[in-house]
Amino acid sequence: MYEGGPSYRPEYSWNEDGLLVGEDRVAIDTISAQMIERKRAEKGLNTLAQKGTPTSFLATAADAQHRLGTNDPARIALIEQRIA
């Protein structure tokens, strides 16, 4: 869902027709947040930060104190594979 929530709102959901898999949960959440931001832009909605719900938790999870993963897109190896 790119808007609404936490309750299911079918008018704000879309089928990405894909699966995100990885060992780094923060990296997966970072990629997911990017996908949501792209969908919000496509639909003419404000960014999550502009809406008042920034994804700053990703920076906290990745910081030197918590070290739960990376939120740095430059350090995330994204491999896209399409299966026919």
Phi and psi restraints in degrees (value plus and minus 20) as a CYANA .aco file:
   2 TYR   PHI    -125.2   -85.2
   2 TYR   PSI     -23.2    16.8
   3 GLU   PHI    -178.8  -138.8
   3 GLU   PSI     138.6   178.6
   4 GLY   PHI      70.3   110.3
   4 GLY   PSI    -151.8  -111.8
   5 GLY   PHI      45.0    85.0
   5 GLY   PSI     143.0   183.0
   6 PRO   PHI     -96.7   -56.7
   6 PRO   PSI     -31.7     8.3
   7 SER   PHI     -90.4   -50.4
   7 SER   PSI     131.0   171.0
   8 TYR   PHI     -86.9   -46.9
   8 TYR   PSI     107.6   147.6
   9 ARG   PHI    -148.3  -108.3
   9 ARG   PSI      76.3   116.3
  10 PRO   PHI     -76.0   -36.0
  10 PRO   PSI     -49.1    -9.1
  11 GLU   PHI     -89.5   -49.5
  11 GLU   PSI     -33.9     6.1
  12 TYR   PHI    -134.7   -94.7
  12 TYR   PSI       0.7    40.7
  13 SER   PHI    -134.7   -94.7
  13 SER   PSI     140.4   180.4
  14 TRP   PHI    -170.0  -130.0
  14 TRP   PSI     135.7   175.7
  15 ASN   PHI    -116.2   -76.2
  15 ASN   PSI      87.1   127.1
  16 GLU   PHI     -94.4   -54.4
  16 GLU   PSI     -39.6     0.4
  17 ASP   PHI      38.8    78.8
  17 ASP   PSI      24.8    64.8
  18 GLY   PHI    -174.9  -134.9
  18 GLY   PSI     159.7   199.7
  19 LEU   PHI    -163.1  -123.1
  19 LEU   PSI     111.2   151.2
  20 LEU   PHI    -120.1   -80.1
  20 LEU   PSI     107.9   147.9
  21 VAL   PHI    -154.5  -114.5
  21 VAL   PSI     118.5   158.5
  22 GLY   PHI    -197.9  -157.9
  22 GLY   PSI     150.7   190.7
  23 GLU   PHI    -111.9   -71.9
  23 GLU   PSI     -39.8     0.2
  24 ASP   PHI    -123.1   -83.1
  24 ASP   PSI      85.5   125.5
  25 ARG   PHI     -83.6   -43.6
  25 ARG   PSI     -55.7   -15.7
  26 VAL   PHI     -88.1   -48.1
  26 VAL   PSI     -60.4   -20.4
  27 ALA   PHI     -82.5   -42.5
  27 ALA   PSI     -62.8   -22.8
  28 ILE   PHI     -82.9   -42.9
  28 ILE   PSI     -63.6   -23.6
  29 ASP   PHI     -84.8   -44.8
  29 ASP   PSI     -55.1   -15.1
  30 THR   PHI     -84.6   -44.6
  30 THR   PSI     -66.3   -26.3
  31 ILE   PHI     -83.7   -43.7
  31 ILE   PSI     -61.0   -21.0
  32 SER   PHI     -81.3   -41.3
  32 SER   PSI     -63.5   -23.5
  33 ALA   PHI     -82.2   -42.2
  33 ALA   PSI     -59.4   -19.4
  34 GLN   PHI     -83.6   -43.6
  34 GLN   PSI     -60.7   -20.7
  35 MET   PHI     -83.5   -43.5
  35 MET   PSI     -62.6   -22.6
  36 ILE   PHI     -84.6   -44.6
  36 ILE   PSI     -62.4   -22.4
  37 GLU   PHI     -82.7   -42.7
  37 GLU   PSI     -59.5   -19.5
  38 ARG   PHI     -83.2   -43.2
  38 ARG   PSI     -62.2   -22.2
  39 LYS   PHI     -86.1   -46.1
  39 LYS   PSI     -61.3   -21.3
  40 ARG   PHI     -80.9   -40.9
  40 ARG   PSI     -62.6   -22.6
  41 ALA   PHI     -84.3   -44.3
  41 ALA   PSI     -62.9   -22.9
  42 GLU   PHI     -78.5   -38.5
  42 GLU   PSI     -55.5   -15.5
  43 LYS   PHI    -110.7   -70.7
  43 LYS   PSI     -17.3    22.7
  44 GLY   PHI      57.4    97.4
  44 GLY   PSI       2.8    42.8
  45 LEU   PHI    -114.2   -74.2
  45 LEU   PSI     136.3   176.3
  46 ASN   PHI     -83.6   -43.6
  46 ASN   PSI     140.0   180.0
  47 THR   PHI     -86.4   -46.4
  47 THR   PSI     145.8   185.8
  48 LEU   PHI     -82.0   -42.0
  48 LEU   PSI     -58.3   -18.3
  49 ALA   PHI     -84.0   -44.0
  49 ALA   PSI     -63.5   -23.5
  50 GLN   PHI     -83.7   -43.7
  50 GLN   PSI     -52.3   -12.3
  51 LYS   PHI     -93.6   -53.6
  51 LYS   PSI     -38.9     1.1
  52 GLY   PHI      79.6   119.6
  52 GLY   PSI      -8.1    31.9
  53 THR   PHI    -147.4  -107.4
  53 THR   PSI      45.4    85.4
  54 PRO   PHI     -87.5   -47.5
  54 PRO   PSI     140.9   180.9
  55 THR   PHI    -114.7   -74.7
  55 THR   PSI      18.6    58.6
  56 SER   PHI     -84.9   -44.9
  56 SER   PSI     -38.0     2.0
  57 PHE   PHI     -81.0   -41.0
  57 PHE   PSI     -46.2    -6.2
  58 LEU   PHI     -87.3   -47.3
  58 LEU   PSI     -60.4   -20.4
  59 ALA   PHI     -85.8   -45.8
  59 ALA   PSI     -58.4   -18.4
  60 THR   PHI     -84.1   -44.1
  60 THR   PSI     -64.9   -24.9
  61 ALA   PHI     -82.7   -42.7
  61 ALA   PSI     -52.2   -12.2
  62 ALA   PHI    -112.5   -72.5
  62 ALA   PSI     -26.6    13.4
  63 ASP   PHI     -88.0   -48.0
  63 ASP   PSI     151.6   191.6
  64 ALA   PHI     -83.5   -43.5
  64 ALA   PSI     -46.2    -6.2
  65 GLN   PHI     -95.4   -55.4
  65 GLN   PSI     -63.1   -23.1
  66 HIS   PHI    -113.9   -73.9
  66 HIS   PSI     -59.7   -19.7
  67 ARG   PHI      24.9    64.9
  67 ARG   PSI      29.7    69.7
  68 LEU   PHI    -109.5   -69.5
  68 LEU   PSI     -27.6    12.4
  69 GLY   PHI     139.2   179.2
  69 GLY   PSI    -187.4  -147.4
  70 THR   PHI    -135.6   -95.6
  70 THR   PSI     122.8   162.8
  71 ASN   PHI    -135.0   -95.0
  71 ASN   PSI      -6.9    33.1
  72 ASP   PHI    -108.7   -68.7
  72 ASP   PSI      87.9   127.9
  73 PRO   PHI     -75.3   -35.3
  73 PRO   PSI     -49.8    -9.8
  74 ALA   PHI     -87.5   -47.5
  74 ALA   PSI     -40.5    -0.5
  75 ARG   PHI    -123.0   -83.0
  75 ARG   PSI     -15.0    25.0
  76 ILE   PHI    -123.1   -83.1
  76 ILE   PSI      99.9   139.9
  77 ALA   PHI    -107.9   -67.9
  77 ALA   PSI      87.4   127.4
  78 LEU   PHI    -120.8   -80.8
  78 LEU   PSI      99.1   139.1
  79 ILE   PHI    -133.7   -93.7
  79 ILE   PSI      96.2   136.2
  80 GLU   PHI    -121.5   -81.5
  80 GLU   PSI     110.8   150.8
  81 GLN   PHI    -154.8  -114.8
  81 GLN   PSI     108.0   148.0
  82 ARG   PHI    -122.5   -82.5
  82 ARG   PSI     112.8   152.8
  83 ILE   PHI    -132.1   -92.1
  83 ILE   PSI     104.0   144.0
